[in-house]
Amino acid sequence: MDFYAVKFFATSSLTAEIIIGYMFGKQKGNPEYKVLSIPKSKLPKFELPDINLSYIEYKSKLEELYYKAIKDSTVLDLNKQFLAFVQSTIKRYGPEIINAKMFLGVRDSDVAVVKAILSEIFEEWEGEVNLKIVAEKLTYQDLVWLMTQHRSFSEKEKSYLNRVDVQSSPEVLPLSDPLTGMTINNLDVGDPIYSLIIDPVEPANLNRLKEQYPDKFDETGKNILPIESKLIAKELIPDTDYYFIKMDLGGGIIGKAVISKNLKMMVDSNKIAEMHRKREEYFNPPEDKIIGDILKDSIAGLKREANLPENKVKSSDILIIFGLSMGLIIGAILLGIWLGVF
């Protein structure tokens, strides 16, 4: 279990509102959450998502509902106050503490703990609540497979997966890390990305991949554990929010994918930061190495090779030269007068 997802639906006998939403997180860090409060009088206008849906589908439908609902001024005003209340309550209890308790509650299948945490957050707003929850234990791979089930590409996006240069390449999906992942805009060619192959692989290529990654494929040839692939090309698909990317899977095999520009991908952030630092240093060396060290060392080397003394002009030397010059000029004038030139 890498992540937990808790979907909830709450009602109260004290207020004429319902609360729906989700909380998502992993063992350490802050939780991600979305909450929406709707007056019961407004419910006939909206279709509420079923909390029994998978987390990915439920989240998508909740996002759609949220943007439809807040177009109603009454709902908008209510949710501004409600969201401010939830944020301040979570901050008061400590988001990391709430997240860790929620993770352990879901991991241990302790429904009472999960309900107690949510009830404690909402009770100051709603009073005693009637709460229904559905919790999911998720891995990185689960998120990838859930995403494959709910993708809907246009013909333009599909055409990139069928381009001549990648027709024989298997389709892959980068692992999603919604909390600490990086989007494609923050990644450069050469950066490593963890991904799963979702297409059947040709037997010859599959054998090469199994030799390279002996523990990442099952007996049927399905890629069950992530591969650290290398980003080798990224291309924004015009007039869309999608990128077409190519990845080196190893063994001379290239993978292809169409991904949302907002997808947070699972990466080794420390490794990428170090790669970016070295790349920046290579293309933009420090100025002191260009102007100072190299130039000074080169001149010093030339002087040593030519065995030339260093020429340093002091202020006393300037005064001596000036004095001699004036003496010569005065002497020339006096000599001219003596000879009758002047």
C-alpha positions in Angstrom: 0.0 0.0 0.0 1.5 3.3 -1.2 -1.6 5.6 -0.9 -5.0 5.7 0.8 -8.1 7.2 -0.7 -11.2 7.9 1.4 -14.4 9.0 -0.2 -17.1 10.3 2.1 -20.7 11.5 2.2 -22.0 13.3 5.4 -25.4 14.6 6.5 -26.5 16.4 9.7 -29.8 16.8 11.4 -28.7 20.2 12.7 -28.1 21.8 9.3 -29.8 21.7 5.9 -26.6 20.7 4.1 -24.8 17.6 2.8 -21.0 17.3 2.6 -19.2 15.2 0.0 -15.6 14.8 -0.8 -12.4 12.8 -0.6 -9.1 12.7 1.2 -6.0 11.2 -0.4 -2.4 10.8 0.8 0.5 8.6 1.6 2.2 7.7 4.9 4.2 10.9 5.2 3.4 14.5 4.2 0.1 16.4 3.9 -3.1 15.0 2.6 -4.8 16.1 -0.6 -8.5 16.7 -0.2 -11.6 18.2 -1.8 -14.8 19.0 0.0 -18.1 20.4 -1.2 -21.1 21.5 0.9 -24.5 21.8 -0.9 -27.8 23.0 0.7 -30.4 20.2 0.6 -32.8 22.5 -1.2 -30.3 22.6 -4.1 -29.8 18.9 -4.4 -32.4 18.3 -7.2 -30.2 20.4 -9.5 -27.2 18.2 -9.2 -26.2 14.6 -9.7 -24.0 13.4 -6.8 -21.1 10.9 -7.5 -21.4 7.5 -6.1 -18.8 6.9 -3.4 -18.5 3.3 -4.5 -16.9 4.4 -7.8 -13.1 3.9 -8.0 -11.1 6.8 -6.6 -10.0 8.1 -10.0 -13.5 8.1 -11.4 -15.1 9.5 -8.2 -12.5 12.3 -8.1 -13.2 13.2 -11.7 -17.0 13.4 -11.2 -16.6 15.4 -8.0 -14.4 17.9 -9.8 -17.1 18.3 -12.5 -19.8 18.7 -9.8 -17.8 21.2 -7.9 -17.5 23.6 -10.9 -21.1 23.2 -11.8 -22.3 23.8 -8.2 -20.3 26.9 -7.5 -22.0 28.7 -10.4 -24.9 29.0 -8.0 -24.1 32.0 -5.9 -25.7 30.4 -2.7 -23.5 27.4 -3.1 -20.4 29.5 -3.9 -20.9 31.7 -0.8 -21.5 28.7 1.5 -18.4 26.9 0.2 -16.1 29.8 0.6 -16.9 29.8 4.3 -16.9 26.0 4.5 -13.5 25.5 2.8 -12.0 28.2 5.1 -13.3 26.3 8.1 -12.0 22.9 6.9 -8.5 24.4 6.1 -8.2 26.1 9.5 -9.4 23.0 11.3 -6.9 20.7 9.6 -4.2 23.2 10.2 -5.1 23.3 13.9 -5.0 19.6 14.3 -1.9 19.3 12.1 -2.2 18.1 8.5 0.7 15.6 8.8 -0.8 14.1 12.0 -4.2 13.7 10.3 -2.6 12.2 7.2 -0.6 9.7 9.2 -3.6 8.6 11.3 -5.7 8.3 8.1 -3.1 6.2 6.4 -2.8 3.8 9.4 -6.6 3.6 9.7 -7.0 2.6 6.1 -4.0 0.3 6.1 -5.4 -1.6 9.2 -8.9 -1.5 7.7 -10.1 0.3 10.8 -13.3 2.1 9.7 -14.0 3.5 13.2 -10.7 5.4 13.2 -11.3 6.9 9.7 -14.8 8.0 10.6 -13.6 9.5 13.9 -11.0 11.6 12.1 -13.5 13.0 9.6 -16.2 13.5 12.2 -13.8 15.5 14.4 -13.1 17.8 11.4 -16.8 18.4 10.5 -18.5 18.4 13.9 -17.8 22.0 14.7 -19.5 22.9 11.4 -22.3 20.4 11.2 -22.6 19.1 14.8 -23.0 15.3 15.0 -22.8 13.9 11.5 -24.1 10.8 9.8 -21.1 9.7 7.9 -20.6 7.1 5.1 -17.2 6.3 3.8 -15.5 4.0 1.3 -11.7 3.7 1.6 -9.2 2.3 -0.9 -5.7 1.0 -0.5 -3.7 1.9 -3.5 -0.3 1.3 -5.0 1.5 3.3 -7.7 0.6 0.6 -10.1 -3.1 0.7 -9.1 -3.2 4.4 -10.1 -1.7 3.7 -13.5 -4.2 0.9 -14.3 -7.1 3.0 -13.0 -5.9 5.8 -15.3 -5.8 3.5 -18.3 -9.5 2.6 -17.7 -10.6 6.2 -17.7 -8.6 7.8 -20.6 -10.5 9.4 -23.4 -8.2 10.6 -26.2 -9.4 12.6 -29.2 -8.5 11.4 -32.7 -5.7 14.0 -32.8 -4.1 12.6 -29.7 -4.6 9.0 -30.9 -2.9 9.8 -34.2 0.4 10.6 -32.3 0.4 7.1 -30.9 0.1 5.7 -34.4 2.8 7.8 -36.1 5.1 5.9 -38.4 8.2 6.4 -36.2 6.5 4.7 -33.2 4.1 2.2 -34.8 5.9 -0.8 -33.4 6.7 0.8 -30.1 4.6 -0.3 -27.0 2.5 2.2 -25.2 3.6 3.0 -21.7 2.1 5.0 -18.8 4.3 6.9 -16.3 3.4 6.2 -12.7 1.4 8.9 -11.1 2.5 10.5 -7.8 -0.2 13.2 -7.2 1.5 14.5 -4.1 5.2 14.8 -4.8 5.5 14.0 -8.5 6.8 16.3 -11.3 4.9 17.4 -14.4 6.4 17.0 -17.9 7.1 20.8 -18.0 9.6 20.4 -15.2 11.5 17.5 -16.8 14.2 17.5 -19.5 15.2 15.0 -22.1 17.5 12.5 -20.4 15.6 12.5 -17.1 14.4 9.2 -15.6 10.7 8.4 -15.2 9.1 5.4 -13.6 6.6 3.8 -16.0 4.6 0.6 -16.8 4.2 -0.9 -20.2 0.5 -1.3 -20.9 0.7 -2.8 -24.5 1.5 -6.4 -25.3 5.2 -6.5 -26.2 6.6 -8.5 -29.2 8.2 -11.8 -28.1 11.7 -10.8 -29.1 11.5 -7.4 -27.3 9.8 -9.0 -24.3 12.7 -11.5 -23.9 15.2 -8.6 -24.0 13.2 -6.7 -21.4 12.9 -9.8 -19.2 16.7 -10.2 -19.3 17.2 -6.6 -18.3 14.4 -6.6 -15.7 13.9 -10.2 -14.6 11.6 -9.4 -11.7 9.3 -6.8 -13.4 7.2 -9.1 -15.6 4.9 -12.0 -14.7 4.6 -15.3 -16.4 2.1 -13.9 -19.0 4.5 -11.1 -20.0 2.6 -8.4 -18.2 4.7 -5.5 -16.8 3.8 -5.7 -13.0 6.6 -3.5 -11.5 7.7 -0.1 -12.7 10.7 0.4 -15.0 13.0 3.3 -14.7 12.7 4.6 -18.3 14.6 7.6 -19.7 12.7 10.5 -21.4 14.1 10.9 -24.9 11.5 13.3 -26.5 8.6 15.4 -25.5 6.2 17.3 -27.8 3.2 19.4 -27.0 0.2 18.3 -29.1 -1.1 21.6 -30.7 -4.3 23.0 -29.3 -4.6 20.4 -26.5 -3.5 19.9 -22.9 -1.5 16.8 -23.8 2.1 15.9 -24.5 3.4 13.1 -26.7 6.5 11.6 -25.2 9.0 8.9 -26.1 11.0 6.9 -23.5 14.0 4.6 -23.7 12.9 1.4 -21.9 16.3 -0.3 -22.3 17.6 -2.9 -24.7 17.0 -0.6 -27.7 13.2 -0.6 -27.1 11.4 2.7 -27.3 8.1 3.4 -25.5 5.4 6.0 -26.4 2.8 7.8 -24.4 0.3 10.6 -24.5 0.0 12.3 -21.1 -1.7 15.3 -19.6 0.5 18.3 -19.0 -0.8 18.3 -15.5 0.1 14.7 -14.7 2.4 14.5 -11.7 4.8 11.7 -12.5 6.7 9.5 -10.1 10.4 10.4 -10.2 13.5 10.3 -8.1 13.6 14.0 -7.3 17.1 13.9 -5.8 18.5 12.2 -8.8 16.8 14.6 -11.2 18.0 17.7 -9.2 21.6 16.4 -9.4 21.3 15.7 -13.2 19.9 19.2 -13.7 22.7 20.8 -11.7 25.4 19.0 -13.7 23.7 19.9 -16.9 23.5 23.5 -16.0 27.1 23.5 -14.9 28.2 22.0 -18.2 26.3 24.4 -20.5 26.8 27.5 -18.3 30.2 27.2 -16.6 30.9 29.7 -13.8 32.3 33.0 -15.1 35.3 33.0 -12.8 36.5 29.9 -14.6 36.2 31.5 -18.0 37.4 35.0 -17.2 39.6 34.6 -14.1 41.3 31.2 -13.7 41.8 30.1 -17.3 42.9 33.5 -18.5 45.3 34.1 -15.6 46.7 30.6 -15.7 47.2 30.9 -19.5 49.1 34.2 -19.2 51.2 32.9 -16.4 52.1 29.8 -18.4 53.1 32.0 -21.4 55.4 34.1 -19.2 57.0 31.1 -17.7 57.6 29.6 -21.2 59.1 32.8 -22.6 61.0 33.4 -19.4 59.9 37.0 -19.5 60.2 39.2 -16.4 57.0 40.6 -15.1 56.5 44.3 -16.0 55.1 46.3 -13.2 55.0 50.2 -13.5 55.2 51.9 -10.1 54.4 55.6 -9.3 58.0 56.3 -8.5 59.0 55.1 -12.0 56.5 57.5 -13.6 58.0 60.5 -11.6 61.6 59.6 -12.7 60.6 59.4 -16.3 58.7 62.7 -16.1 61.7 64.4 -14.5 64.1 63.2 -17.1 61.8 64.3 -19.9 61.5 67.8 -18.5 65.3 68.0 -18.0 65.9 67.1 -21.6 63.4 69.7 -22.8 64.9 72.5 -20.7 68.4 71.5 -21.8 67.4 71.7 -25.4 65.9 75.2 -25.0 69.1 76.5 -23.2 71.3 75.0 -25.9 69.2 76.7 -28.5 69.6 80.1 -26.8 73.3 79.7 -26.5 73.6 78.9 -30.2 71.5 81.9 -31.1 68.6 79.9 -32.5 66.1 81.7 -30.2 
